[in-house]
C-alpha cells in the first residue's frame, strides 16, 4: 500500500527541477511558467516537451504527432517504464516539491540551470510560436464533413491529407478554415481563412478575414515534385490545380507575397524541373513573381507564368465555372 504523504509529494513535485536534476534535461526556452525541453520519450531535434504549472501541480505535454501524451510526474515516469509504486517513491524522494503557495521547497538551483526569457534568441521565439501553433491545432476537432463541403461547394478538390480543420472563434462569432503549414507532420504555423458561403467568394466589396497563428511559413502539398505550382494562398493553389490542369503537381502557397524569397529555401528540399508561378494580378504579386523568377533562374529551374483572367487563380476558376454553369442552364 502506498503512503498517502508520499503520493501527495509525488503529485506536487517540482517537475522542471526533477527533469533538470534527475534526468539531466535542460530547458530550451521559457514562457511564463512554462518550459520547453527535448522530449525524454524519444529522439528529436525540435523540442516538443512542454511543462507548465496549473491548479497546484506541474503538468507535461508531448506535442509530437505520434505521442500527444501528457500528465503529472507520475504519468511521465510510467511512460519511462517505471511501475506506479516506483514512480511515486522516486518522485517523493526527490527534494523539490511545490506547496500550496506555489513555493518550491528545495535549495536554489545552480545558475547554469536558470534560463532567462530575455536572453532568448530569434530561433527560440520562433520555436515558442511553432509549439503554440501545434498545441492550438491539436485542440481543434476533426470536422471532416464541414471542411470537405467548404472545398466541394466551390468546385474544388478536397484533400483530407492537408489536415484542414474548423476553428470557431466564439468571442468574435467567426468561423475559420484552419490549415497547418508547411504540412501536418511538421507544424510551424496555422493559416486561418474565414469560413463563409461559397457564393460570397465573388461578391463585390466582400473582405474575408485572415490571420496566422505561429510562424509565417510556406504551405506545401507534396505530390509529383517534378512540377510545382506556386500561388499566394492555399485556396489559390487548390483552384490552380484545376485551372491549369495540374492534378499531380506539388502545390505551394506563399501565404503572403513577403514570403517569395522562401522559395529558395524550398529548392533545397525539392528539385523540380519546372515551376508554374501564378500569383495575384496586382503590383505586389508581380513584384513577388520577379523575385521568384530570379531564384528559379539562379537554380536553373524552368519558370512558367500561366495567364489567367481575374485577380487570382481562385477567382479565375470560380468565374470560369460560373460561366460554364450559366451556359448549361
Order of alpha helices (4+ residues) and beta strands (2+ residues): alpha-alpha-beta-beta-beta-beta-beta-alpha-alpha-alpha-alpha-beta-beta-beta-beta-beta-beta-alpha-beta-alpha-beta-alpha-beta-alpha
